[in-house]
């Protein structure tokens, strides 16, 4: 997942990164 590498995600928002991948607008 390149979208995950673009930003440093913490463990707390580990699930949130999935939404970012699907919906970048949600980031």
N, CA, C and O of each residue as an XYZ file, in Angstrom:
108
protein
N       0.840     -1.205      0.000
C       0.000      0.000      0.000
C       0.873      1.252      0.000
O       1.410      1.639      1.038
N       1.009      1.862     -1.125
C       1.824      3.072     -1.219
C       1.210      4.203     -0.401
O       1.927      5.035      0.156
N      -0.106      4.229     -0.334
C      -0.777      5.308      0.386
C      -0.357      5.304      1.847
O      -0.278      6.354      2.485
N      -0.087      4.110      2.372
C       0.313      4.015      3.776
C       1.723      4.553      3.959
O       2.020      5.201      4.963
N       2.586      4.289      2.998
C       3.976      4.749      3.098
C       4.065      6.265      2.982
O       5.001      6.877      3.498
N       3.106      6.862      2.316
C       3.138      8.312      2.121
C       3.082      9.054      3.445
O       3.699     10.110      3.586
N       2.360      8.525      4.406
C       2.255      9.205      5.708
C       2.581      8.253      6.842
O       2.388      7.044      6.713
N       3.066      8.776      7.936
C       3.394      7.940      9.093
C       2.136      7.704      9.919
O       1.609      8.617     10.554
N       1.674      6.476      9.897
C       0.457      6.159     10.653
C       0.802      5.506     11.978
O       1.655      4.621     12.039
N       0.148      5.937     13.019
C       0.386      5.355     14.334
C      -0.506      4.130     14.506
O      -1.419      3.898     13.713
N      -0.235      3.360     15.536
C      -1.011      2.140     15.771
C      -2.467      2.478     16.049
O      -3.365      1.704     15.720
N      -2.697      3.638     16.657
C      -4.063      4.031     17.006
C      -4.924      4.212     15.764
O      -6.122      3.928     15.775
N      -4.294      4.691     14.687
C      -5.079      4.912     13.463
C      -4.669      3.907     12.396
O      -4.659      4.212     11.204
N      -4.336      2.720     12.841
C      -3.907      1.676     11.916
C      -5.071      1.282     11.012
O      -4.883      1.025      9.823
N      -6.257      1.237     11.575
C      -7.440      0.876     10.782
C      -7.869      2.057      9.931
O      -8.442      1.888      8.854
N      -7.590      3.240     10.419
C      -7.987      4.461      9.713
C      -7.231      4.585      8.397
O      -7.748      5.155      7.436
N      -6.012      4.056      8.345
C      -5.210      4.161      7.124
C      -5.888      3.428      5.982
O      -5.701      3.780      4.818
N      -6.674      2.413      6.305
C      -7.386      1.677      5.261
C      -8.396      2.599      4.604
O      -8.569      2.583      3.385
N      -9.067      3.409      5.427
C     -10.054      4.349      4.891
C      -9.350      5.392      4.035
O      -9.890      5.859      3.032
N      -8.131      5.750      4.447
C      -7.364      6.740      3.694
C      -7.035      6.189      2.315
O      -7.059      6.914      1.321
N      -6.732      4.921      2.270
C      -6.412      4.285      0.987
C      -7.639      4.270      0.088
O      -7.558      4.587     -1.098
N      -8.773      3.899      0.665
C     -10.010      3.827     -0.113
C     -10.560      5.219     -0.378
O     -10.969      5.541     -1.494
N     -10.561      6.042      0.673
C     -11.074      7.415      0.527
C     -10.037      8.426      0.990
O     -10.048      8.824      2.155
N      -9.142      8.850      0.106
C      -8.106      9.834      0.450
C      -8.716     11.105      1.028
O      -8.065     11.814      1.796
N      -9.940     11.390      0.670
C     -10.607     12.597      1.160
C     -10.844     12.504      2.666
O     -10.907     13.524      3.353
N     -10.973     11.289      3.172
C     -11.246     11.092      4.593
C     -10.012     11.403      5.442
O     -10.118     11.649      6.643
N      -8.854     11.387      4.807
C      -7.622     11.661      5.557
C      -7.666     13.046      6.158
O      -6.718     13.459      6.826
